[in-house]
Amino acid sequence: MDNNAAERAIRPLTVGRKNWGNIDTIRGAETSVIIYSLVKSVKANNLRIYNYMELLLTELPKLADDTSRDFVQNLLP
């Protein structure tokens, strides 16, 4: 038996740990968690990360004045 699957699953966390040392505020940490979770959801749904993030970054500014936030369901992966 081997643990390759487990090692592959935690590799992004261990590689990112050095990068996350630069996050020195709670708000920065919360933002990082949101982005990381979103990227993992995109991967889980077999979407292209770059294309999805590009879509979000072009569509969200257009919807900034929408106070109902009903559009969020349409933008989820």
C-alpha positions in Angstrom: 0.0 0.0 0.0 1.1 3.6 -0.6 -0.2 6.9 0.5 0.2 8.8 -2.8 -3.4 9.9 -2.9 -3.1 11.4 0.6 0.2 13.1 -0.3 -1.2 14.6 -3.5 -4.2 15.9 -1.6 -2.1 17.8 1.0 0.6 19.0 -1.4 -1.0 22.3 -2.2 -1.4 23.1 1.5 2.2 22.4 2.3 3.5 24.3 -0.7 1.3 27.2 0.0 2.3 27.4 3.6 5.4 29.4 2.8 3.4 31.8 0.7 0.7 32.2 3.5 3.4 33.5 5.9 3.0 36.9 4.2 -0.6 37.2 5.2 -0.5 39.3 8.3 -4.1 40.4 8.8 -7.3 38.5 9.6 -9.0 40.0 6.6 -6.2 38.9 4.3 -6.4 35.4 5.8 -10.2 35.3 5.2 -9.8 36.5 1.6 -7.2 33.8 1.0 -9.5 31.1 2.4 -12.3 32.3 0.1 -10.1 32.2 -3.0 -8.6 28.9 -2.1 -12.0 27.3 -1.5 -13.3 28.7 -4.8 -10.4 27.3 -6.7 -10.8 23.9 -5.1 -14.6 24.0 -6.0 -13.7 24.9 -9.6 -11.2 22.0 -9.8 -13.8 19.6 -8.3 -16.3 20.6 -11.0 -13.7 20.0 -13.7 -13.7 23.6 -14.9 -10.7 25.6 -16.1 -9.6 27.8 -13.2 -8.2 30.7 -15.3 -11.4 30.9 -17.4 -13.7 30.8 -14.4 -11.7 33.4 -12.5 -11.7 35.6 -15.6 -15.5 35.2 -15.8 -15.9 36.2 -12.1 -13.6 39.2 -12.4 -15.5 40.5 -15.4 -19.0 39.8 -14.2 -18.8 40.8 -10.5 -18.1 44.5 -11.2 -21.1 44.7 -13.4 -23.3 43.4 -10.6 -21.8 45.5 -7.8 -24.9 47.7 -7.5 -27.3 44.7 -7.2 -28.1 44.6 -3.5 -30.2 41.4 -3.6 -27.2 39.2 -4.3 -29.4 36.6 -6.1 -26.9 36.5 -8.9 -24.4 34.7 -6.7 -26.1 31.3 -7.4 -25.6 31.8 -11.1 -21.8 32.4 -10.7 -21.0 29.5 -8.5 -19.0 26.6 -10.2 
